Amino acid sequence: MQLNHRAITVQNDYKKNRNPDESYTESMLNYSSYIKSDLDSLKEEDLIAFDLYEDDFKRELFEGLLIGKADPSDIEEVFGIPAASQEVYKEMFFDMDNAFRTKLDLISYIENYPEKWGKDVKMRAYSFGPEFLYYTYAQVIPKTKAQHDMVKRIFLSSAYKALAVNFTGPNSKINKEAMEFTKLMLKAYEALSKYQEENSEQDTDLVKVLVKRASAVTETHQIDGEII
């Protein structure tokens, strides 16, 4: 089943001049009004959801948050999208419960996603969680447990990629960078773990823990920030 199967039904009926039938939900009726430009009867929460879908950037980012299983209250706090609008969007355009029967279905969807930037956002959200998107696009520094989990996931991902490169050519630029990045991520993870143990009752900024000054240099490239 397609993620936006309800939206497709409404769009097809509109194109064929068919009136809504008894199978239409309230959100489907509202979307039918929206695509007919009959906006006066719509609530703000509906307009926000439908406008999200029409904007490429907002659509990809919001769907990444859904894939990352972001808490609706966090999405509302960080990006200002009401929880009611989120529910309308999921019902009409991103019905994950019916589209993905298994985790492999979701992974296949992301891997075969046609739009490059959207694929990257969805993959990062799936791999690192919504905290990555909060930090990248809203400059929100996660709190202690969330940032620890995010760094752990990033480290494990980078470590695997470093191990997966072809070590028959260890002097290649890509291998050196992959290994160097893995070492830096390990140091970051260790530093954050140690800091958490010593300051278990405190919240802290990820940047303050990980970055002391811009001085770490590798043989092939420079890293902006020294991991402490």
C-alpha positions as CSV (number, residue, x, y, z in Angstrom):
1,M,0.0,0.0,0.0
2,Q,1.3,3.4,-0.9
3,L,2.1,5.9,1.9
4,N,-0.2,8.5,0.4
5,H,-3.0,6.2,-0.7
6,R,-5.7,8.4,0.8
7,A,-4.3,11.5,-0.9
8,I,-4.2,9.6,-4.2
9,T,-7.8,8.6,-3.9
10,V,-8.9,12.2,-3.3
11,Q,-6.7,13.5,-6.2
12,N,-8.0,10.8,-8.6
13,D,-11.6,11.6,-7.7
14,Y,-11.0,15.3,-8.2
15,K,-9.4,14.7,-11.7
16,K,-12.4,12.6,-12.7
17,N,-15.0,15.0,-11.3
18,R,-16.2,12.4,-8.8
19,N,-17.8,13.5,-5.6
20,P,-16.5,12.2,-2.2
21,D,-18.2,9.0,-1.1
22,E,-18.9,7.4,2.2
23,S,-15.4,6.0,2.5
24,Y,-13.9,9.5,2.9
25,T,-12.6,10.4,6.3
26,E,-12.8,13.9,7.7
27,S,-9.2,14.6,6.6
28,M,-9.9,13.3,3.1
29,L,-12.9,15.7,2.9
30,N,-10.7,18.5,4.0
31,Y,-8.0,17.7,1.5
32,S,-10.6,17.6,-1.2
33,S,-11.6,21.1,-0.3
34,Y,-7.9,22.1,-0.2
35,I,-7.1,21.0,-3.7
36,K,-10.3,22.7,-4.9
37,S,-9.0,25.9,-3.3
38,D,-12.0,26.0,-1.0
39,L,-10.0,27.1,2.0
40,D,-12.5,29.0,4.1
41,S,-13.9,25.9,5.7
42,L,-10.5,24.5,6.7
43,K,-8.9,24.7,10.2
44,E,-5.4,26.0,10.7
45,E,-4.1,22.5,11.6
46,D,-5.4,21.1,8.2
47,L,-3.8,24.0,6.2
48,I,-0.5,23.4,7.9
49,A,-0.5,19.7,7.1
50,F,-1.5,20.2,3.5
51,D,1.0,23.0,3.0
52,L,3.8,20.8,4.4
53,Y,3.0,18.2,1.7
54,E,3.2,20.8,-1.1
55,D,6.7,22.1,-0.1
56,D,9.6,19.8,-1.0
57,F,11.9,20.9,1.8
58,K,9.4,20.8,4.5
59,R,7.9,17.5,3.3
60,E,11.3,15.7,3.2
61,L,12.3,17.0,6.6
62,F,9.0,16.2,8.3
63,E,8.9,12.7,6.9
64,G,12.5,12.2,8.1
65,L,11.3,13.1,11.6
66,L,8.5,10.6,11.3
67,I,10.9,7.9,10.2
68,G,13.1,8.8,13.1
69,K,10.1,8.3,15.4
70,A,10.3,11.8,16.8
71,D,8.0,12.6,19.7
72,P,5.1,14.8,18.4
73,S,5.5,17.2,21.3
74,D,9.2,17.6,20.4
75,I,8.3,18.3,16.8
76,E,5.8,20.9,17.9
77,E,8.3,22.6,20.2
78,V,11.2,22.6,17.8
79,F,9.5,23.3,14.5
80,G,6.1,24.7,15.5
81,I,4.1,22.0,13.8
82,P,1.0,21.3,15.9
83,A,0.4,17.7,17.0
84,A,-3.0,17.7,15.3
85,S,-1.4,18.7,12.0
86,Q,1.1,15.9,12.3
87,E,-1.8,13.4,12.7
88,V,-3.5,14.8,9.6
89,Y,-0.3,14.5,7.6
90,K,0.4,10.9,8.7
91,E,-3.2,9.9,7.8
92,M,-3.2,11.6,4.4
93,F,0.4,11.4,3.1
94,F,2.6,9.1,5.2
95,D,0.7,6.1,6.4
96,M,3.7,4.1,7.8
97,D,1.6,1.7,9.8
98,N,0.0,0.2,6.6
99,A,2.8,0.8,4.1
100,F,5.6,-0.8,6.1
101,R,4.8,-4.3,7.4
102,T,8.4,-5.0,8.4
103,K,11.5,-3.0,9.1
104,L,13.0,-4.3,5.9
105,D,10.1,-2.6,4.0
106,L,11.1,0.7,5.5
107,I,14.8,0.2,4.7
108,S,14.0,-0.8,1.2
109,Y,11.8,2.4,0.8
110,I,14.7,4.6,2.0
111,E,17.3,2.8,-0.1
112,N,15.3,3.2,-3.3
113,Y,14.1,6.7,-2.6
114,P,14.5,8.6,-5.9
115,E,15.3,12.1,-4.5
116,K,18.9,12.4,-3.3
117,W,18.5,15.0,-0.6
118,G,15.3,13.4,0.7
119,K,17.0,10.0,0.8
120,D,19.9,11.4,2.8
121,V,17.6,13.1,5.3
122,K,15.5,9.9,5.7
123,M,18.6,7.7,6.1
124,R,20.2,9.9,8.7
125,A,16.9,10.1,10.6
126,Y,16.6,6.4,10.5
127,S,20.2,5.8,11.5
128,F,20.8,8.5,14.1
129,G,17.3,9.5,15.2
130,P,15.4,12.8,15.2
131,E,18.1,14.5,17.4
132,F,20.3,14.6,14.4
133,L,17.7,16.6,12.5
134,Y,17.0,18.9,15.5
135,Y,20.6,19.8,15.7
136,T,21.3,20.1,11.9
137,Y,18.2,22.1,10.9
138,A,17.1,23.8,14.1
139,Q,20.4,24.2,16.0
140,V,18.8,22.5,19.0
141,I,21.4,20.9,21.3
142,P,20.0,17.6,22.6
143,K,20.0,16.8,26.3
144,T,22.3,14.3,27.9
145,K,20.8,10.9,27.1
146,A,19.7,11.8,23.6
147,Q,23.1,13.3,22.7
148,H,24.9,10.2,24.1
149,D,22.7,7.9,22.1
150,M,23.2,10.0,18.9
151,V,26.9,10.1,19.2
152,K,27.0,6.3,19.8
153,R,24.9,5.6,16.7
154,I,27.1,8.0,14.6
155,F,30.2,6.3,15.9
156,L,29.0,2.8,15.3
157,S,27.9,3.8,11.7
158,S,31.3,5.4,10.9
159,A,33.2,2.5,12.5
160,Y,31.4,0.0,10.3
161,K,32.0,2.1,7.2
162,A,35.7,2.3,8.0
163,L,35.9,-1.5,8.4
164,A,34.0,-2.0,5.2
165,V,36.5,-0.1,3.0
166,N,39.0,-2.0,0.9
167,F,42.1,-2.3,3.1
168,T,44.2,-3.8,0.3
169,G,45.0,-0.2,-0.4
170,P,45.5,1.3,3.1
171,N,47.4,4.3,1.8
172,S,44.5,5.5,-0.2
173,K,43.0,8.8,0.7
174,I,39.5,7.4,1.4
175,N,40.8,4.7,3.7
176,K,42.9,7.2,5.7
177,E,40.0,9.6,6.1
178,A,37.6,6.8,7.1
179,M,40.0,5.5,9.7
180,E,40.8,9.0,11.1
181,F,37.1,9.8,11.3
182,T,36.4,6.6,13.2
183,K,39.2,7.4,15.7
184,L,37.8,10.9,16.2
185,M,34.3,9.5,16.8
186,L,35.6,7.0,19.3
187,K,37.3,9.7,21.2
188,A,34.1,11.8,21.1
189,Y,32.1,8.9,22.4
190,E,34.6,8.1,25.2
191,A,34.7,11.8,26.2
192,L,31.0,12.1,26.3
193,S,30.6,8.9,28.3
194,K,33.2,10.0,30.8
195,Y,31.6,13.4,31.1
196,Q,28.2,11.9,31.7
197,E,29.5,9.7,34.5
198,E,31.0,12.7,36.2
199,N,28.0,14.9,35.7
200,S,25.1,12.5,35.7
201,E,22.6,15.1,37.1
202,Q,23.5,17.8,34.7
203,D,22.4,18.6,31.1
204,T,25.2,19.7,28.8
205,D,25.8,21.0,25.3
206,L,27.1,18.5,22.9
207,V,29.5,21.0,21.3
208,K,31.0,22.0,24.7
209,V,31.7,18.4,25.5
210,L,33.2,17.4,22.1
211,V,34.9,20.5,20.8
212,K,37.7,22.4,22.5
213,R,39.5,24.2,19.7
214,A,40.1,23.8,16.0
215,S,43.4,22.1,15.8
216,A,43.0,18.4,14.9
217,V,44.8,17.8,11.6
218,T,45.2,14.6,9.6
219,E,47.6,13.8,6.9
220,T,45.0,14.3,4.1
221,H,42.6,16.8,5.6
222,Q,41.8,19.1,8.5
223,I,39.1,18.6,11.1
224,D,37.5,21.7,12.6
225,G,37.6,20.8,16.2
226,E,39.7,18.9,18.7
227,I,38.0,16.0,20.4
228,I,38.8,16.2,24.1
